[in-house]
């Protein structure tokens, strides 16, 4: 998980294991927006599976980005270029 505080330019990156750790960190950070990868295309008639549990639905805006935006090498370069 990566978090950016735009007010002070602080970036925090950490590896979390398990849904409980992710939910705990989201509760602590109280983000206004969460960037997630676009879901894979579904076969006809298939129903999407929620990426986040109902416990966090509606607590922040969700923006979907192409999966390439989350590739480690390119993400690292973009972070360095902006900060």
N, C-alpha and C positions, 0 to 999 in steps of 0.2 A: 504494500500500500504506500502510496506517495501522497503527501499533503503539502499544500502551499498556503502560506499566510500572506496574502497580498499586501496587508497593511504594513508589515515589516520586512517583506522579502524573504522570509524564512522558508526553507524547503526541508521536509523530513521524509525519509524513505525507510521503510522497514518491511521485513518479511513476517507475515502473520500465518499461523497455522490453525485452521479450523474456523468454523462459523462463529463460535462464541468469541474468539479473539477479534474477529472482524467487527462483530456487533458491539463489543466493548469499546473498541477504538472509535467507531462511528459515534457512539454515545458520548465519548470523551471529547472528540473534536467538534461535534455538532456542526458539520459542514453545511454550507448553503447550496453547494452543487457537488455532484459526484459524476465523474467521467468514467464510462464503461464501454467496453468493446461492443460493436454491433453484433447481434446474435447471428449465428449461422442460418442460412436459408432453411426453411422447414419443408418437408415433403407436403404435397397437397393433402389437405384434410387434417394435418397434424396441429396440435395445439401447443403454443409456446409454454415453456416452463419458466416461472418467475426466477430472475437472477438473484434478487434479494428477497428475504422473507417479509411477510406482511408487517412485521414489527417495525420496520423502517420505512414502509411506503408512505409517501406524502411528507416526510420530514425534510426533504431536500430535493432540489431539481436534479434530474438525471439527463445528461447529454450523452449520446451514443457517438462514438468515433470508430473509424475503420480500425480493424485489428492491428494494422501496421503501426498505428500510433503508439502501441504498447510494446513494440519490440525493444528490447533492452538497449541495443547499440544506438538506434536512431533516437530513442527517447533520451538517452544520456547526452547526446550531442545537442538536442533541442533545449534541454535544461541548461546546459553550460552556455549556450548562445544567449539565452534570455536572462540568466542571472549571473 
